[in-house]
Amino acid sequence: MTKQSAGILLFRRRRKTIDLLLVHPGGPYWAKKDDGAWSIPKGLFEEDEDALAAGMREFEEETGLRPAGPFMELGVFEQPGGKRVFAWAAEGEFDLASFRSNAFSMEWPPRSGRMRSFPEADRADWFSPENALVKVTRGQRPIVDALLARLKSQSPEP
């Protein structure tokens, strides 16, 4: 069965531009990676779950903030590994000082027999659209592009 994730891309309007909120995955595999490693707050969900409700839950687990709508459906995006990401966007604010993430446990170092705890996301930050496209994983760039296209289509022509 294909894995599926749901997530929410939070954005805020600043003067004549927007900022996008991304999170950096926690754990030892991502510790030294930056460009191409960030993500929208998202996580796995079961087939019988409502995708938007799962996206809201995962956003809260990875940031500490319960997102408020309205939510703009961006679509379903196939990732290079085959996972499908159901994505929404919402306009809102997020104080980076309030960032907190749930933790997960894994054996580390590998085959050591020791379990360690790591945050699901170790930091969050606001990025311009141009920087977000550099920071976000390759498979999630189309999610950023979808939001930018939607916002452009909603703005009045000069």
GUTOR-239733 format. One line per field, with one value per residue: x, y, z of N, C-alpha, C in turn. Coordinates in nm, 4 decimals. Example, Ala and Ser with C-alpha at 12.3 -4.5 7.8 and 13.67 -1.06 7.14 Angstrom:
2
n_xx	[1.3190 1.2850] $
n_yy	[-0.5690 -0.2250] $
n_zz	[0.7800 0.7080] $
ca_xx	[1.2300 1.3670] $
ca_yy	[-0.4500 -0.1060] $
ca_zz	[0.7800 0.7140] $
c_xx	[1.3200 1.2900] $
c_yy	[-0.3300 0.0030] $
c_zz	[0.7800 0.7870] $
REM end
This chain:
158
n_xx	[0.0842 0.0497 0.2231 0.0898 0.0861 -0.0184 -0.0321 0.0198 0.0853 0.1828 0.1387 0.2282 0.1454 0.3578 0.4157 0.4642 0.5078 0.5263 0.5755 0.6822 0.6214 0.8408 0.9613 1.2440 1.3548 1.3968 1.6456 1.9259 1.9909 1.9279 2.0651 2.2938 2.2136 2.0787 1.9962 1.7468 1.6406 1.4366 1.0831 0.7238 0.5125 0.4086 0.2711 0.2348 -0.0761 -0.3661 -0.5643 -0.8391 -0.8673 -0.9521 -0.8009 -0.7418 -0.7904 -0.5901 -0.3656 -0.3852 -0.3478 -0.0853 0.0574 0.0280 0.1599 0.4220 0.4872 0.3681 0.1557 -0.1905 -0.3338 -0.5405 -0.8181 -0.9336 -0.8749 -0.6848 -0.7060 -0.4380 -0.3668 -0.2717 0.0401 0.2802 0.5635 0.9231 0.9912 0.7541 0.5571 0.2513 0.1592 -0.0836 -0.1822 -0.2453 -0.2958 -0.2696 -0.3377 -0.1620 -0.0144 0.2908 0.4781 0.8097 0.9453 0.7733 0.7860 0.7620 0.8121 0.6836 0.8387 1.0330 1.1432 1.4412 1.6795 2.0020 2.3482 2.3210 2.2571 2.3453 2.1941 2.0963 1.8378 1.7348 1.5911 1.4469 1.3512 1.0593 1.0661 1.3334 1.3629 1.1976 1.1199 1.0637 1.0469 1.1282 0.9503 1.1389 1.3650 1.2444 1.2008 1.4582 1.5269 1.3314 1.2461 1.3111 1.0887 0.8783 0.8748 0.6823 0.4533 0.4968 0.5109 0.2466 0.0991 0.2010 0.1163 -0.1617 -0.2009 -0.1107 -0.3029 -0.5194 -0.4668 -0.5253 -0.4747 -0.2201] $
n_yy	[-0.1187 0.2241 0.4776 0.7589 1.1048 1.3978 1.7491 2.0965 2.4041 2.6896 3.0371 3.3849 3.7244 3.9821 4.3090 4.3488 4.0877 3.7344 3.5109 3.1806 2.9097 2.6667 2.3503 2.1936 1.8641 1.6585 1.4596 1.2331 1.1777 1.4027 1.6098 1.7528 1.8501 2.0956 2.2874 2.1740 2.0014 2.0774 2.0923 2.1003 2.1188 1.8027 1.4656 1.1052 0.9360 0.7295 0.5310 0.5430 0.7822 1.1326 1.3420 1.6227 1.6715 1.5082 1.6426 1.8827 1.7863 1.6833 1.9161 2.0555 1.8750 1.8971 2.1655 2.2839 2.4535 2.4830 2.4825 2.7311 2.7699 2.9645 2.6770 2.6124 2.3968 2.2363 2.0129 1.6736 1.5303 1.3411 1.1891 1.1454 0.8919 0.7561 0.8023 0.9722 1.3071 1.4910 1.8130 2.1295 2.4835 2.7613 3.0870 3.2686 3.3540 3.2748 3.2540 3.2154 3.1746 3.0287 2.7742 2.4245 2.0754 1.7432 1.4356 1.1539 0.8131 0.6282 0.3735 0.4634 0.5191 0.3260 -0.0221 -0.0224 -0.0794 0.1140 0.3352 0.6495 0.9741 1.2047 1.5232 1.5541 1.7623 1.9866 2.2580 2.5596 2.7922 3.1048 3.1634 3.3358 3.2994 3.2314 3.1445 2.9378 2.7488 2.6607 2.5535 2.3565 2.0051 1.8270 1.6876 1.8253 2.0749 2.1209 2.1638 2.4096 2.5626 2.5287 2.6680 2.9282 2.9772 2.9688 3.1871 3.3928 3.3848 3.4788 3.7389 4.0797 4.2139 4.4550] $
n_zz	[0.0000 -0.0768 0.0930 0.2634 0.3285 0.5069 0.5047 0.5984 0.4540 0.5843 0.5356 0.5238 0.4615 0.3640 0.3241 -0.0081 -0.0643 0.0209 0.2982 0.3723 0.5897 0.6962 0.8189 0.9725 0.9546 1.2427 1.4141 1.3650 1.0930 0.9452 1.0573 0.9623 0.7217 0.5020 0.2692 0.0533 0.2400 0.4124 0.5042 0.4497 0.7364 0.8097 0.8029 0.8299 0.7565 0.8095 0.5795 0.6408 0.7688 0.7821 0.5558 0.5755 0.8496 0.9523 0.8514 0.9945 1.2550 1.2337 1.1725 1.4120 1.5858 1.4923 1.5182 1.7398 1.7196 1.6690 1.3637 1.2078 0.9921 0.7099 0.4967 0.2083 -0.0466 -0.1992 -0.3453 -0.4384 -0.4123 -0.5662 -0.4353 -0.4867 -0.3785 -0.3936 -0.2027 -0.1285 -0.0912 0.0610 0.0400 0.1932 0.2225 0.4439 0.5587 0.7996 1.1195 1.2869 1.5690 1.5927 1.8292 1.9819 1.8902 1.9132 1.9134 1.8810 1.9937 1.8743 1.9050 1.8440 1.7605 1.8288 1.8243 1.5130 1.5555 1.8160 2.0322 2.1976 2.2735 2.1594 2.1930 1.9680 1.8281 1.6174 1.4368 1.4248 1.4076 1.2973 1.0372 0.8678 0.5207 0.2168 -0.0955 -0.2980 -0.1510 -0.0084 -0.2074 -0.2471 0.0008 0.0629 0.0272 -0.2784 -0.3799 -0.2658 -0.3772 -0.5858 -0.4286 -0.3044 -0.5398 -0.6295 -0.4346 -0.4751 -0.7388 -0.7011 -0.5275 -0.6920 -0.8935 -0.7556 -0.6957 -0.7766 -1.1027 -1.1849] $
ca_xx	[0.0000 0.1242 0.2183 0.0344 0.1051 -0.0994 0.0359 -0.0297 0.1859 0.1386 0.2013 0.1875 0.1700 0.4480 0.4226 0.4212 0.5540 0.4779 0.6710 0.6324 0.6755 0.8913 1.0273 1.3610 1.3339 1.4883 1.7122 2.0659 2.0082 1.9064 2.1341 2.3901 2.1572 2.0016 1.9292 1.6819 1.6057 1.3217 0.9551 0.6034 0.4756 0.3234 0.2970 0.1574 -0.2110 -0.4279 -0.6625 -0.9730 -0.8631 -0.9731 -0.6677 -0.7233 -0.7785 -0.4562 -0.2717 -0.3924 -0.2845 0.0589 0.1098 0.0371 0.2642 0.5557 0.5148 0.3073 0.0441 -0.3071 -0.3628 -0.6783 -0.8493 -0.9743 -0.7693 -0.6875 -0.6543 -0.3378 -0.3642 -0.1993 0.1699 0.3588 0.7032 1.0152 0.9881 0.6229 0.4595 0.1633 0.1386 -0.2051 -0.1366 -0.3305 -0.2290 -0.3493 -0.2704 -0.1599 0.1106 0.3532 0.5913 0.9129 0.9842 0.6796 0.8032 0.7932 0.7786 0.6810 0.9626 1.0245 1.2582 1.5037 1.8080 2.1112 2.3842 2.2653 2.3024 2.4076 2.1035 2.0538 1.7301 1.7458 1.4750 1.4766 1.2293 1.0147 1.1249 1.4232 1.3473 1.1046 1.1601 0.9931 1.1315 1.0690 0.9230 1.2617 1.4452 1.1714 1.2243 1.5936 1.5319 1.2372 1.2867 1.2798 0.9528 0.7779 0.8765 0.5538 0.3553 0.5252 0.4694 0.0996 0.0517 0.2357 0.0262 -0.2949 -0.2012 -0.0983 -0.4317 -0.6165 -0.4321 -0.5696 -0.3695 -0.1919] $
ca_yy	[0.0000 0.3491 0.5642 0.8901 1.2075 1.5181 1.8616 2.2322 2.5063 2.8176 3.1530 3.5161 3.8321 4.0869 4.4147 4.3012 3.9502 3.6422 3.4216 3.0446 2.8436 2.5313 2.2891 2.1098 1.7370 1.6269 1.3297 1.2343 1.1722 1.5344 1.7088 1.8359 1.8841 2.2191 2.3060 2.0527 1.9122 2.1291 2.0328 2.1555 2.0325 1.6961 1.3343 0.9928 0.9133 0.6053 0.5451 0.5742 0.9136 1.2508 1.3946 1.7568 1.6571 1.4538 1.7510 1.9751 1.7173 1.6760 2.0521 2.0844 1.7908 1.9400 2.3071 2.3275 2.5433 2.4254 2.5770 2.7739 2.7906 2.8639 2.6010 2.6123 2.2682 2.2522 1.8929 1.5539 1.5375 1.2179 1.2124 1.0562 0.7566 0.6965 0.8510 1.0791 1.4119 1.5702 1.9417 2.2462 2.6048 2.8493 3.2124 3.2884 3.3935 3.1776 3.3092 3.1116 3.1507 2.9325 2.6450 2.3030 1.9588 1.6116 1.3582 1.0127 0.7359 0.5357 0.3218 0.5469 0.4842 0.1996 -0.1503 -0.0001 -0.1234 0.2294 0.4152 0.7932 1.0533 1.3191 1.5944 1.5304 1.8768 2.0505 2.4034 2.6132 2.9262 3.1678 3.1818 3.3949 3.1908 3.1907 3.0660 2.8157 2.6517 2.6082 2.4805 2.2438 1.8849 1.8303 1.6383 1.9193 2.2008 2.1450 2.2138 2.5541 2.6196 2.5296 2.7798 3.0538 2.9926 2.9990 3.3244 3.4832 3.3885 3.5496 3.8803 4.1633 4.2600 4.5999] $
ca_zz	[0.0000 -0.0874 0.2108 0.2362 0.4308 0.4930 0.5659 0.5764 0.4267 0.6389 0.4720 0.5729 0.3662 0.4124 0.2238 -0.1407 -0.0830 0.1224 0.3622 0.3881 0.7078 0.6752 0.9342 0.9437 1.0246 1.3507 1.4099 1.3205 0.9477 0.8872 1.1404 0.8880 0.5910 0.5057 0.1404 0.0051 0.3504 0.4869 0.4657 0.5095 0.8481 0.7564 0.8592 0.7771 0.8064 0.7647 0.4717 0.6912 0.8323 0.7003 0.5247 0.6305 0.9954 0.9761 0.8259 1.1072 1.3684 1.2100 1.1846 1.5556 1.6445 1.4492 1.5467 1.8645 1.6890 1.6013 1.2547 1.1875 0.8518 0.6110 0.4321 0.0631 -0.0940 -0.3044 -0.4272 -0.3937 -0.4788 -0.5590 -0.4000 -0.5590 -0.3227 -0.4131 -0.1057 -0.1757 0.0089 0.0478 0.0929 0.2037 0.2674 0.5286 0.5917 0.9433 1.1837 1.3763 1.6408 1.5959 1.9682 2.0421 1.8235 1.9881 1.8324 1.9449 1.9785 1.8368 1.9536 1.7503 1.8038 1.7786 1.6871 1.4635 1.6121 1.9468 2.1368 2.2771 2.2170 2.1848 2.1546 1.8812 1.7886 1.4790 1.3655 1.5214 1.3989 1.1977 0.9957 0.7572 0.4024 0.0966 -0.1910 -0.3664 -0.0566 0.0244 -0.3150 -0.2272 0.1278 0.0697 -0.0463 -0.4217 -0.4020 -0.2160 -0.4533 -0.6524 -0.3315 -0.2968 -0.6681 -0.6354 -0.3531 -0.5409 -0.8538 -0.6502 -0.4776 -0.8067 -0.9648 -0.6712 -0.6785 -0.8899 -1.1953 -1.1681] $
c_xx	[0.0890 0.1108 0.1628 0.0533 0.0096 -0.0275 -0.0233 0.0899 0.1293 0.2116 0.1494 0.2244 0.2546 0.4645 0.3743 0.4689 0.4900 0.5971 0.6033 0.6999 0.7142 0.9543 1.1436 1.3443 1.4412 1.5518 1.8478 2.0845 2.0008 1.9911 2.2248 2.3408 2.0735 1.9279 1.8734 1.6389 1.4796 1.1919 0.8399 0.5750 0.3732 0.3562 0.2035 0.0171 -0.2661 -0.5355 -0.8002 -0.9785 -0.8960 -0.8374 -0.6446 -0.7086 -0.6400 -0.3501 -0.2689 -0.3232 -0.1323 0.1247 0.1292 0.1476 0.4044 0.5889 0.4666 0.1892 -0.0672 -0.3461 -0.5116 -0.7003 -0.8804 -0.8538 -0.7928 -0.6264 -0.5591 -0.3279 -0.2915 -0.0729 0.2479 0.5053 0.7939 1.0138 0.8535 0.5172 0.3772 0.1419 0.0133 -0.1741 -0.2447 -0.2428 -0.3257 -0.2680 -0.2750 -0.0231 0.1616 0.4764 0.6951 0.9584 0.8932 0.6928 0.8346 0.7403 0.7713 0.8125 0.9319 1.1505 1.3101 1.6354 1.9174 2.2283 2.3268 2.3356 2.3727 2.3231 2.0537 1.9454 1.7513 1.6209 1.5217 1.3456 1.1917 1.0689 1.2130 1.4229 1.2459 1.1549 1.0705 1.0918 1.0547 1.0384 1.0492 1.3484 1.3766 1.1953 1.3641 1.5957 1.4471 1.2888 1.2398 1.1345 0.8443 0.7808 0.7445 0.4437 0.3727 0.4786 0.3173 0.0433 0.0805 0.1452 -0.1141 -0.3020 -0.1917 -0.2316 -0.5385 -0.5891 -0.4787 -0.4511 -0.3469 -0.2445] $
c_yy	[0.1255 0.4296 0.6993 0.9802 1.3218 1.6309 1.9950 2.3264 2.6394 2.9304 3.2798 3.6194 3.9388 4.1886 4.3611 4.1585 3.8613 3.5663 3.2873 2.9808 2.6998 2.4822 2.2033 1.9796 1.7122 1.4901 1.3368 1.2331 1.3101 1.6427 1.8024 1.8734 2.0110 2.2394 2.1725 1.9565 1.9551 2.0743 2.1207 2.0662 1.9291 1.5646 1.2305 0.9892 0.7870 0.6331 0.5869 0.7091 1.0235 1.3186 1.5334 1.7514 1.6032 1.5616 1.8520 1.9145 1.7177 1.8130 2.0859 2.0017 1.8413 2.0844 2.3526 2.4200 2.4661 2.5228 2.6074 2.7979 2.9364 2.7990 2.5973 2.4797 2.2910 2.1300 1.7783 1.5456 1.4086 1.2528 1.1143 0.9122 0.6881 0.7420 0.9625 1.1777 1.4906 1.7039 2.0484 2.3645 2.6824 2.9748 3.2306 3.3310 3.2790 3.2434 3.1981 3.0798 3.0491 2.7928 2.5352 2.1844 1.8340 1.5407 1.2175 0.9441 0.6457 0.4862 0.4080 0.5412 0.3482 0.0786 -0.1348 -0.0558 -0.0095 0.3071 0.5608 0.8620 1.1748 1.3917 1.5579 1.6397 1.9488 2.2030 2.4378 2.7508 2.9731 3.1904 3.2568 3.2792 3.1402 3.1037 2.9359 2.7088 2.5919 2.5154 2.3535 2.1243 1.8936 1.7900 1.7331 2.0548 2.2248 2.1942 2.3651 2.6221 2.6297 2.6444 2.9119 3.0801 3.0314 3.1440 3.4255 3.4958 3.4655 3.6982 3.9598 4.2066 4.4084 4.6822] $
c_zz	[0.0000 0.0412 0.1708 0.3580 0.4026 0.5644 0.5260 0.5604 0.4739 0.5663 0.5373 0.4674 0.4343 0.3012 0.0892 -0.1680 0.0236 0.1807 0.3803 0.5085 0.6730 0.8047 0.8861 1.0211 1.1305 1.3308 1.3445 1.1690 0.8838 0.9528 1.0612 0.7486 0.6039 0.3732 0.0927 0.1144 0.4256 0.4285 0.5113 0.6308 0.7998 0.8260 0.8010 0.8359 0.7429 0.6597 0.5213 0.7642 0.7327 0.6795 0.5844 0.7825 1.0318 0.9548 0.9398 1.2299 1.3531 1.2202 1.3321 1.6225 1.6107 1.4844 1.6838 1.8442 1.6201 1.4914 1.2443 1.0389 0.8240 0.5439 0.2812 0.0164 -0.2112 -0.3948 -0.3592 -0.4779 -0.4570 -0.5354 -0.4742 -0.5085 -0.3355 -0.3140 -0.1691 -0.0614 -0.0291 0.1151 0.0876 0.2411 0.3544 0.5546 0.7416 0.9912 1.2696 1.4367 1.6560 1.7384 2.0357 1.9808 1.9246 1.9084 1.9193 1.9177 1.9291 1.8892 1.8438 1.8093 1.7417 1.8741 1.6442 1.5261 1.7473 2.0609 2.2246 2.2028 2.2570 2.1343 2.0743 1.8502 1.6445 1.3880 1.4659 1.5127 1.2901 1.1594 0.8819 0.6431 0.2946 0.0016 -0.2600 -0.2757 -0.0190 -0.0814 -0.3090 -0.1051 0.1278 -0.0103 -0.1915 -0.4475 -0.3559 -0.2864 -0.5267 -0.5574 -0.3177 -0.4258 -0.6784 -0.5532 -0.4233 -0.6607 -0.8080 -0.6013 -0.5912 -0.8806 -0.8861 -0.6616 -0.8013 -0.9740 -1.1774 -1.2827] $
REM end
